Amino acid sequence: MTRRYISFICFIALVCSPVWATEFRTGRDVSISSDEVINDDLFAAANSVLIAGRVEGDVFAAGQTVRITGPVAGSVMAAGGYVEVADEVSGSVRAAGRNVRLAGTVGRNGTVAGESVVLAETLRVGRDLHAAGNTVDLDGSVDRNASIAATAATVRGMVGEKLYLEGNELSLSPTARVGGDLSYRSSNQLEIGEGAAIGGQTQQLAPRQPEDAAPKRVSAVRVVILLLMAFVFGAVGLAVAPRFFGAAADAVGHRPWRNLLLGFLTLFLGPFAVLVVCVTVVGIPVGVLGLIAWLVALAFAGVPVGTFLGRRLLQLVGNAKPSAYLGLLIGLVILALVALVPIIGVIVKAATILLGLGVYARAAKGVLAEMRAQPA
């Protein structure tokens, strides 16, 4: 009964409270026409997401394909295989995917990561831009500062103040304009086309040196400790509440984009939900339980994702009924190794956190449904 009560509190605190002020769109395909207006925040998750209408609040979107071609009065957070934001966003844009394209006006800051990042000629960022990827092309304009980390980066547009570049193949085309200082970190010389304008000084920084043996040992010890902590937590969870943790792991592969959406909700609205609970009749003790549940879920979001990955791998090699504990260990090791890869590791970490939080919330919802179905 105690475990069910905690799961119930977790579900209430993390999922239910923000629903009244949010528009939800899910399914195989989500399409919002150009003549439709969403007067609240919008959460959309589907294989294909197209938002052509106006959204008066924030947009949280996840899908294999995410295209936002209508204006957004708030901010945008999007993740998917292909992500495009092509109209005015009054707030900030944070996007991650295999291919990311920004082509509209961003009122505040832009933060993007992907294998291929295209910052189109029609893009204008009102404040700062941070971009990372295998290839990054900046053809638009940034009013203040821009920082780009990529294997290959090309700047053809304008940066109002400082520009920082890091990578192997870096170039400024003849149309590039930098209002302030330009600094770059690379083992190669920056290619500057004839006609490119740089308002301040240009400085080449020394390439990053490999870490010496001591930091590597410290880093390795830290990774091992975190991995062991996650394994112990997951193993105890599988032993004490096998249905809950088993349901969370099973849910990872079921509607992953919906899990990412629910992870968005849980990550950013969880603390607010706890605050709401604290000021209601239920009171501070329940709010504290909700906050603890949120922190624990955040810290160990990789447990259900690792269990799912490990079990799938064991099934692929011929184990029809893989051990959940062995699958957990294998999956956590895989996640830890992938997390060490530059750029891709950051994306994988973010996706793991969102997926983990999303499936925890779905499992808690299932426990709640069981509690309701039982006779008093």
BALO-638688 format. One record per residue (C-alpha): x negated, y, z; residue number from 1; residue in one letter. Coordinates in pm, 1 decimal. Each point is the difference from the previous one (the first is absolute). Layout:
<atoms>
ATOM, X, Y, Z, nr, rest
ATOM, X, Y, Z, NUM, a
...
</atoms>
This chain:
<atoms>
ATOM, X, Y, Z, nr, rest
ATOM, 0.0, 0.0, 0.0, 1, m
ATOM, -286.8, 238.1, 75.5, 2, t
ATOM, -151.2, -49.3, -344.5, 3, r
ATOM, 334.1, 64.1, -164.5, 4, r
ATOM, 52.1, 314.5, 204.1, 5, y
ATOM, -342.3, 136.2, -100.8, 6, i
ATOM, 69.7, -81.6, -365.1, 7, s
ATOM, 333.9, 178.0, 27.1, 8, f
ATOM, -166.9, 312.9, 144.1, 9, i
ATOM, -264.6, -12.3, -272.5, 10, c
ATOM, 262.6, -15.3, -271.5, 11, f
ATOM, 209.6, 280.8, 147.4, 12, i
ATOM, -296.9, 229.8, 56.8, 13, a
ATOM, -169.7, -57.6, -333.4, 14, l
ATOM, 279.8, -40.6, -249.0, 15, v
ATOM, 346.8, 107.7, 102.0, 16, c
ATOM, -34.9, 356.0, 121.9, 17, s
ATOM, -108.5, 176.3, -322.3, 18, p
ATOM, 270.2, -152.4, -215.4, 19, v
ATOM, 257.6, 275.5, 45.0, 20, w
ATOM, -213.1, 262.3, -183.5, 21, a
ATOM, -133.9, -212.7, -283.2, 22, t
ATOM, 112.6, -118.1, -340.9, 23, e
ATOM, -102.8, -360.7, -71.8, 24, f
ATOM, -24.6, -147.9, -350.1, 25, r
ATOM, -114.7, -360.9, -43.7, 26, t
ATOM, 49.8, -281.4, -245.2, 27, g
ATOM, -170.3, -137.4, -308.7, 28, r
ATOM, 3.1, 339.0, -170.1, 29, d
ATOM, 71.6, 341.7, 149.0, 30, v
ATOM, 87.8, 287.3, -231.9, 31, s
ATOM, 111.0, 348.7, 101.5, 32, i
ATOM, 124.4, 199.8, -295.5, 33, s
ATOM, -104.4, 356.1, -75.4, 34, s
ATOM, 341.4, 139.4, 98.1, 35, d
ATOM, -0.7, -165.4, 345.8, 36, e
ATOM, -102.4, 190.2, 314.8, 37, v
ATOM, -117.4, -172.1, 319.8, 38, i
ATOM, 55.0, 235.4, 294.4, 39, n
ATOM, -201.4, -207.3, 251.7, 40, d
ATOM, -329.1, -184.1, 9.1, 41, d
ATOM, -11.9, -281.2, -255.0, 42, l
ATOM, -143.5, -348.5, 56.0, 43, f
ATOM, -11.1, -208.5, -317.3, 44, a
ATOM, -141.6, -350.3, -45.9, 45, a
ATOM, 41.0, -217.6, -308.8, 46, a
ATOM, -189.9, -163.2, -281.5, 47, n
ATOM, 57.3, 317.0, -200.6, 48, s
ATOM, 73.9, 339.1, 157.3, 49, v
ATOM, 98.1, 303.6, -208.9, 50, l
ATOM, 88.1, 324.6, 178.6, 51, i
ATOM, 106.0, 255.6, -259.4, 52, a
ATOM, 241.1, 195.4, 221.3, 53, g
ATOM, -73.4, 260.0, 265.4, 54, r
ATOM, -88.6, -104.6, 356.7, 55, v
ATOM, 40.0, 263.2, 271.0, 56, e
ATOM, -206.8, -191.6, 258.8, 57, g
ATOM, -303.3, -228.8, -6.5, 58, d
ATOM, -39.8, -297.2, -233.2, 59, v
ATOM, -141.1, -337.9, 106.9, 60, f
ATOM, -18.0, -237.5, -296.8, 61, a
ATOM, -151.7, -341.3, -66.7, 62, a
ATOM, 20.4, -225.8, -302.9, 63, g
ATOM, -181.8, -161.8, -286.6, 64, q
ATOM, 76.1, 317.3, -194.3, 65, t
ATOM, 77.7, 329.3, 174.8, 66, v
ATOM, 82.2, 308.6, -209.9, 67, r
ATOM, 108.5, 327.3, 157.6, 68, i
ATOM, 100.9, 236.9, -278.4, 69, t
ATOM, 237.4, 221.7, 199.3, 70, g
ATOM, -78.0, 279.0, 250.6, 71, p
ATOM, -59.0, -80.6, 366.9, 72, v
ATOM, 49.9, 267.2, 267.2, 73, a
ATOM, -204.8, -191.6, 259.1, 74, g
ATOM, -303.6, -227.0, -33.1, 75, s
ATOM, -57.4, -324.2, -191.9, 76, v
ATOM, -158.2, -322.2, 118.4, 77, m
ATOM, -8.2, -272.8, -262.7, 78, a
ATOM, -169.4, -334.9, -58.1, 79, a
ATOM, 19.3, -243.5, -289.7, 80, g
ATOM, -161.5, -149.4, -305.7, 81, g
ATOM, 61.9, 314.6, -204.2, 82, y
ATOM, 84.5, 324.9, 178.5, 83, v
ATOM, 87.9, 323.4, -177.9, 84, e
ATOM, 105.1, 334.4, 148.6, 85, v
ATOM, 86.6, 235.0, -284.2, 86, a
ATOM, 210.1, 283.3, 145.3, 87, d
ATOM, -20.0, 260.9, 273.8, 88, e
ATOM, -65.4, -120.5, 355.8, 89, v
ATOM, 22.4, 280.2, 255.7, 90, s
ATOM, -193.7, -190.5, 267.2, 91, g
ATOM, -290.0, -244.5, -33.4, 92, s
ATOM, -46.7, -309.4, -215.3, 93, v
ATOM, -162.2, -317.7, 131.0, 94, r
ATOM, -11.4, -279.5, -255.8, 95, a
ATOM, -181.5, -331.4, -40.2, 96, a
ATOM, 17.2, -260.0, -273.0, 97, g
ATOM, -185.1, -172.9, -279.6, 98, r
ATOM, 72.7, 292.2, -233.7, 99, n
ATOM, 97.3, 341.1, 139.0, 100, v
ATOM, 97.0, 307.3, -200.9, 101, r
ATOM, 83.3, 345.9, 135.3, 102, l
ATOM, 136.9, 246.4, -251.9, 103, a
ATOM, 220.4, 246.7, 189.4, 104, g
ATOM, -42.8, 277.0, 254.9, 105, t
ATOM, -101.2, -91.5, 356.1, 106, v
ATOM, 69.6, 278.2, 248.0, 107, g
ATOM, -244.0, -116.2, 265.4, 108, r
ATOM, -258.2, -282.9, -12.7, 109, n
ATOM, -52.5, -299.4, -226.4, 110, g
ATOM, -154.5, -329.0, 116.6, 111, t
ATOM, -21.8, -281.1, -256.0, 112, v
ATOM, -179.7, -334.0, -31.6, 113, a
ATOM, 4.2, -261.7, -270.1, 114, g
ATOM, -197.4, -192.3, -256.5, 115, e
ATOM, 80.9, 268.8, -255.5, 116, s
ATOM, 99.2, 352.1, 109.5, 117, v
ATOM, 116.6, 254.5, -255.3, 118, v
ATOM, 53.9, 359.3, 113.7, 119, l
ATOM, 165.7, 140.7, -308.1, 120, a
ATOM, -45.1, 341.2, -159.5, 121, e
ATOM, 342.4, 107.1, 126.6, 122, t
ATOM, -91.1, -76.3, 364.0, 123, l
ATOM, -43.6, 286.0, 245.0, 124, r
ATOM, -85.9, -66.6, 364.6, 125, v
ATOM, 72.6, 294.2, 230.3, 126, g
ATOM, -258.6, -90.0, 263.4, 127, r
ATOM, -254.4, -285.4, 5.2, 128, d
ATOM, -43.1, -318.2, -203.1, 129, l
ATOM, -159.3, -329.2, 110.1, 130, h
ATOM, -29.8, -275.7, -260.8, 131, a
ATOM, -168.3, -341.3, -4.5, 132, a
ATOM, -8.9, -269.3, -263.2, 133, g
ATOM, -200.9, -193.1, -252.3, 134, n
ATOM, 64.1, 276.5, -254.3, 135, t
ATOM, 132.2, 347.1, 83.7, 136, v
ATOM, 80.3, 266.8, -260.4, 137, d
ATOM, 83.0, 350.8, 121.5, 138, l
ATOM, 155.6, 202.0, -281.7, 139, d
ATOM, 230.7, 215.7, 212.7, 140, g
ATOM, -70.0, 273.4, 253.2, 141, s
ATOM, -60.3, 8.5, 375.5, 142, v
ATOM, 43.0, 333.2, 177.0, 143, d
ATOM, -245.2, -70.4, 282.7, 144, r
ATOM, -241.5, -291.2, 50.3, 145, n
ATOM, -28.4, -336.2, -174.9, 146, a
ATOM, -191.2, -314.7, 94.3, 147, s
ATOM, -26.8, -296.4, -236.0, 148, i
ATOM, -163.6, -339.3, 62.2, 149, a
ATOM, -10.4, -234.8, -297.9, 150, a
ATOM, -221.5, -224.5, -206.0, 151, t
ATOM, 65.1, 235.7, -289.9, 152, a
ATOM, 146.9, 349.5, 48.7, 153, a
ATOM, 64.1, 268.3, -260.2, 154, t
ATOM, 111.1, 356.4, 75.0, 155, v
ATOM, 155.3, 195.5, -284.0, 156, r
ATOM, 227.8, 226.1, 204.6, 157, g
ATOM, -38.7, 269.3, 264.1, 158, m
ATOM, -89.8, -3.7, 371.0, 159, v
ATOM, 55.2, 332.2, 175.6, 160, g
ATOM, -261.2, -40.1, 272.3, 161, e
ATOM, -238.9, -288.7, 84.1, 162, k
ATOM, -36.5, -325.2, -193.7, 163, l
ATOM, -160.6, -317.3, 137.8, 164, y
ATOM, -71.1, -301.2, -221.3, 165, l
ATOM, -136.9, -343.8, 86.1, 166, e
ATOM, -61.8, -290.2, -233.3, 167, g
ATOM, -218.8, -143.4, -275.7, 168, n
ATOM, 120.0, 177.6, -315.5, 169, e
ATOM, 100.1, 359.8, 73.8, 170, l
ATOM, 66.6, 268.0, -258.1, 171, s
ATOM, 143.5, 348.5, -48.4, 172, l
ATOM, 138.9, 71.0, -344.6, 173, s
ATOM, -43.9, 338.2, -173.7, 174, p
ATOM, 351.1, 99.3, 114.9, 175, t
ATOM, -70.7, -61.1, 371.7, 176, a
ATOM, 19.7, 294.1, 241.1, 177, r
ATOM, -122.3, -5.5, 362.7, 178, v
ATOM, 51.6, 316.2, 204.5, 179, g
ATOM, -244.6, -81.6, 280.0, 180, g
ATOM, -283.4, -240.6, 79.0, 181, d
ATOM, -37.6, -334.8, -173.4, 182, l
ATOM, -164.5, -286.5, 188.6, 183, s
ATOM, -33.8, -355.8, -118.0, 184, y
ATOM, -143.2, -323.7, 133.1, 185, r
ATOM, -136.5, -238.9, -257.9, 186, s
ATOM, -315.6, -179.4, -108.5, 187, s
ATOM, 55.4, 151.0, -346.4, 188, n
ATOM, 3.5, 359.7, -117.8, 189, q
ATOM, 332.4, 174.8, -38.3, 190, l
ATOM, 86.4, 62.8, -363.9, 191, e
ATOM, 109.9, 361.6, -43.7, 192, i
ATOM, 138.3, 90.0, -339.7, 193, g
ATOM, -98.2, 324.9, -168.3, 194, e
ATOM, 258.4, 262.0, 91.2, 195, g
ATOM, 96.6, -144.5, 341.0, 196, a
ATOM, 17.7, 274.8, 265.1, 197, a
ATOM, -120.5, -42.2, 360.5, 198, i
ATOM, 48.2, 301.1, 228.1, 199, g
ATOM, -233.5, -111.0, 280.4, 200, g
ATOM, -303.9, -219.1, 45.0, 201, q
ATOM, -44.8, -351.5, -134.0, 202, t
ATOM, -159.7, -251.8, 235.4, 203, q
ATOM, -83.9, -367.5, -46.2, 204, q
ATOM, 18.1, -198.4, 321.6, 205, l
ATOM, -207.9, -309.9, 62.7, 206, a
ATOM, 177.5, -328.4, -76.5, 207, p
ATOM, 126.5, -182.5, 301.1, 208, r
ATOM, -264.1, -235.7, 132.9, 209, q
ATOM, 83.5, -357.1, 100.0, 210, p
ATOM, 59.6, -32.5, 368.3, 211, e
ATOM, -293.1, -126.4, 201.0, 212, d
ATOM, 13.4, -334.4, 181.0, 213, a
ATOM, 122.1, 135.9, 334.4, 214, a
ATOM, 314.3, 174.7, -132.7, 215, p
ATOM, 74.6, -309.3, -208.7, 216, k
ATOM, -15.3, -218.8, 308.7, 217, r
ATOM, 223.8, 241.1, 191.0, 218, v
ATOM, 247.1, 8.7, -289.1, 219, s
ATOM, -2.1, -378.8, -29.9, 220, a
ATOM, 57.9, -42.8, 373.8, 221, v
ATOM, 288.8, 246.3, -14.5, 222, r
ATOM, 161.7, -185.6, -291.3, 223, v
ATOM, -35.7, -334.3, 178.0, 224, v
ATOM, 147.5, 139.3, 323.4, 225, i
ATOM, 298.8, 151.4, -180.0, 226, l
ATOM, 53.5, -320.8, -196.1, 227, l
ATOM, -8.1, -210.4, 317.4, 228, l
ATOM, 240.3, 237.7, 176.6, 229, m
ATOM, 242.9, -25.5, -288.9, 230, a
ATOM, -30.1, -378.5, -9.1, 231, f
ATOM, 58.7, -33.5, 375.6, 232, v
ATOM, 303.0, 229.2, -16.2, 233, f
ATOM, 142.9, -187.7, -298.3, 234, g
ATOM, -67.6, -342.4, 149.1, 235, a
ATOM, 167.2, 95.3, 328.2, 236, v
ATOM, 291.7, 145.3, -193.0, 237, g
ATOM, 40.8, -315.9, -208.6, 238, l
ATOM, -6.8, -210.3, 317.0, 239, a
ATOM, 232.3, 215.7, 212.8, 240, v
ATOM, 239.8, 132.2, -267.0, 241, a
ATOM, -46.4, -225.6, -304.6, 242, p
ATOM, 332.2, 93.1, -159.0, 243, r
ATOM, -69.1, 373.6, 19.2, 244, f
ATOM, -357.5, -14.0, -133.0, 245, f
ATOM, 88.3, -272.2, -249.5, 246, g
ATOM, 285.8, 211.2, -135.0, 247, a
ATOM, -231.2, 301.8, -25.5, 248, a
ATOM, -256.6, -198.6, -200.9, 249, a
ATOM, 267.1, -150.2, -227.4, 250, d
ATOM, 139.5, 346.6, -72.8, 251, a
ATOM, -332.6, 128.0, -142.7, 252, v
ATOM, 58.3, -164.0, -337.2, 253, g
ATOM, 370.9, 80.8, -12.1, 254, h
ATOM, 72.6, 339.5, -156.2, 255, r
ATOM, -343.7, 147.6, 73.5, 256, p
ATOM, 94.1, 345.9, -126.0, 257, w
ATOM, 287.8, 9.6, 245.2, 258, r
ATOM, -241.7, -99.4, 275.6, 259, n
ATOM, -228.0, 287.7, -99.6, 260, l
ATOM, 293.9, 238.1, 21.5, 261, l
ATOM, 96.6, -125.6, 343.5, 262, l
ATOM, -365.8, 31.6, 98.8, 263, g
ATOM, 11.4, 367.2, -101.0, 264, f
ATOM, 298.8, 48.6, 227.9, 265, l
ATOM, -157.0, -181.5, 289.5, 266, t
ATOM, -336.9, 172.7, -24.4, 267, l
ATOM, 113.8, 359.4, -28.6, 268, f
ATOM, 336.4, 1.2, 175.9, 269, l
ATOM, -74.6, -245.4, 281.5, 270, g
ATOM, -137.2, 261.2, 245.8, 271, p
ATOM, 293.1, 229.4, -74.2, 272, f
ATOM, 241.2, -285.7, 67.2, 273, a
ATOM, -169.8, -67.4, 334.5, 274, v
ATOM, 40.2, 367.1, 91.8, 275, l
ATOM, 369.3, -15.3, -85.0, 276, v
ATOM, 43.3, -307.7, 218.9, 277, v
ATOM, -177.3, 172.8, 290.3, 278, c
ATOM, 250.9, 285.7, 9.8, 279, v
ATOM, 309.5, -220.7, -21.5, 280, t
ATOM, 187.6, -180.3, 273.1, 281, v
ATOM, -220.1, -307.3, -41.7, 282, v
ATOM, -289.6, 207.4, 128.5, 283, g
ATOM, -375.5, 8.2, 16.9, 284, i
ATOM, -69.9, -367.6, 93.9, 285, p
ATOM, 155.7, -126.3, -322.9, 286, v
ATOM, -181.4, 270.9, -193.5, 287, g
ATOM, -330.9, -108.2, 150.3, 288, v
ATOM, 71.3, -360.9, -100.2, 289, l
ATOM, 75.3, 118.5, -351.6, 290, g
ATOM, -323.8, 197.8, -18.1, 291, l
ATOM, -201.3, -300.4, 122.2, 292, i
ATOM, 170.0, -219.5, -259.8, 293, a
ATOM, -81.0, 254.4, -273.5, 294, w
ATOM, -366.6, 22.4, 102.8, 295, l
ATOM, -37.5, -378.6, 20.7, 296, v
ATOM, 164.2, -47.6, -339.9, 297, a
ATOM, -229.6, 265.4, -148.2, 298, l
ATOM, -313.9, -154.2, 150.8, 299, a
ATOM, 86.0, -354.3, -112.4, 300, f
ATOM, 180.9, 68.4, -326.7, 301, a
ATOM, -243.9, -233.2, -174.6, 302, g
ATOM, 118.5, -308.0, 191.6, 303, v
ATOM, 312.4, -84.7, -207.9, 304, p
ATOM, -174.4, 103.2, -323.2, 305, v
ATOM, -301.1, -217.7, 82.9, 306, g
ATOM, 221.1, -295.5, 94.0, 307, t
ATOM, 186.3, 28.6, -330.6, 308, f
ATOM, -319.7, 23.6, -208.3, 309, l
ATOM, -169.2, -287.2, 181.6, 310, g
ATOM, 297.6, -234.5, -29.8, 311, r
ATOM, 38.8, 78.1, -370.2, 312, r
ATOM, -367.6, -71.9, -60.6, 313, l
ATOM, 22.9, -332.5, 183.6, 314, l
ATOM, 307.3, -91.7, -202.0, 315, q
ATOM, -185.3, 77.8, -323.3, 316, l
ATOM, -277.4, -244.4, 92.2, 317, v
ATOM, 250.5, -278.4, 63.0, 318, g
ATOM, 102.2, 31.2, 364.8, 319, n
ATOM, 378.8, -34.7, -13.9, 320, a
ATOM, 52.9, 84.6, 368.5, 321, k
ATOM, -283.1, 232.2, 99.5, 322, p
ATOM, -67.1, 83.2, 363.2, 323, s
ATOM, 113.4, 349.7, 91.3, 324, a
ATOM, -305.2, 44.0, 223.0, 325, y
ATOM, -246.8, -104.4, -270.2, 326, l
ATOM, 184.1, 216.1, -250.7, 327, g
ATOM, -19.4, 295.1, 239.8, 328, l
ATOM, -376.8, -38.1, 39.0, 329, l
ATOM, -65.2, -36.1, -373.4, 330, i
ATOM, 226.5, 292.7, -86.5, 331, g
ATOM, -158.4, 232.1, 256.2, 332, l
ATOM, -347.5, -83.6, -131.5, 333, v
ATOM, 113.1, 79.8, -355.2, 334, i
ATOM, 146.3, 334.6, 107.0, 335, l
ATOM, -314.8, 86.3, 195.1, 336, a
ATOM, -224.0, -72.2, -299.6, 337, l
ATOM, 214.7, 192.1, -248.2, 338, v
ATOM, 16.9, 296.2, 240.3, 339, a
ATOM, -379.2, 39.4, -36.2, 340, l
ATOM, 26.1, 73.9, -373.9, 341, v
ATOM, -26.6, 375.9, -71.3, 342, p
ATOM, 322.6, 175.7, -108.2, 343, i
ATOM, 189.4, -325.9, -50.8, 344, i
ATOM, -50.5, -79.6, 367.7, 345, g
ATOM, 174.9, 323.1, 102.2, 346, v
ATOM, 297.7, -81.0, -221.1, 347, i
ATOM, 17.3, -357.4, 132.3, 348, v
ATOM, -13.9, 123.5, 361.6, 349, k
ATOM, 283.8, 244.4, -61.5, 350, a
ATOM, 211.3, -262.9, -177.9, 351, a
ATOM, -65.1, -252.3, 279.3, 352, t
ATOM, 114.4, 245.8, 266.4, 353, i
ATOM, 317.2, 90.7, -188.6, 354, l
ATOM, 85.2, -362.0, -85.7, 355, l
ATOM, -67.7, -114.3, 356.6, 356, g
ATOM, 215.1, 270.3, 157.0, 357, l
ATOM, 276.1, -65.1, -251.4, 358, g
ATOM, 21.2, -375.1, 62.6, 359, v
ATOM, -19.1, 48.2, 378.4, 360, y
ATOM, 304.1, 225.6, -26.5, 361, a
ATOM, 182.1, -253.2, -220.0, 362, r
ATOM, -75.4, -280.9, 246.7, 363, a
ATOM, 126.4, 216.6, 286.2, 364, a
ATOM, 316.7, 64.9, -196.5, 365, k
ATOM, 49.5, -375.8, -34.8, 366, g
ATOM, -36.7, -45.9, 376.6, 367, v
ATOM, 257.5, 273.0, 53.2, 368, l
ATOM, 241.1, -176.4, -234.2, 369, a
ATOM, -42.8, -324.8, 196.1, 370, e
ATOM, 69.6, 180.8, 326.1, 371, m
ATOM, 319.7, 145.7, -140.6, 372, r
ATOM, 113.1, -339.2, -130.3, 373, a
ATOM, -39.5, -175.1, 335.5, 374, q
ATOM, 307.6, -11.1, 225.0, 375, p
ATOM, -13.4, 226.6, 306.3, 376, a
</atoms>
